[in-house]
Amino acid sequence: MKNQIFSVSSFGLAKGKELVQKSSDFARSIGISGVPTFIFDDGTRVVGARIFDLERILQEKTKR
């Protein structure tokens, strides 16, 4: 498959804004307020680039 590059003119600025807004609305509706957000199967969340918290949680989950 050939890589496609979308420009504002080929995709449409209004459509792009609409997609971003829909994504933001959905994220807020499920409690996501920042990026990155990692959500684990038990509902544990790590918001932001908190690598030490993420490493700790991953280590705890792999011990199970």
N, C-alpha and C positions, 0 to 999 in steps of 0.2 A: 504494500500500500504506500502510495506516495504521500509524503508530508504535505499538509496544506497550511498555508499562512493566510490568516484572515486579516484584512485591513478594515478600518472603520468604514470605508466606502463600500466594501463588498459584503460586510456583515450587517452594517447599520448601527450607528451610534445609539439610537433609541432602543433597539433590540438588546444591545449589550447592556445598557443601563437597566433595562427591565430584568434581564437575567441576574445581574448582580443584586438588584433589589429583592427579587424573589429568594435568592440564596440567603441573603442577610435576614430576611423576614423568617424564613424557615429555621435558620440557626437560632435566632432569638426565641422562637416558639418552643424550642426544645432545651432552652437554658444555656446555649452557647453564647458567651459574651467576648471571647477573645480567640486568637489563633496563635499557634496551633492549639487544638483541643484534642486530647486523646481520651477516648471513652472505652473502658474495658468491659468485658462481658458481665461483670458483677455490678456495673454502674459507677465504679470508681472513675473519677475524672482528674486529669492533669491539664490545667490551662496555662498556656504560655510555654516558653522554652526553658522549662525547669528540669534540666537534664538529671540532676541528682535525685529528684523525686521520681522521675520516670524510671531511672535505673533501679531504685529501691523497690518500686512497685513490681517491676518486671522480675527482679530477683525473688521477691516473695511469691509471685505467681508461679514461677518455675519450680519452686520447692514443693508445691502441692502434689 
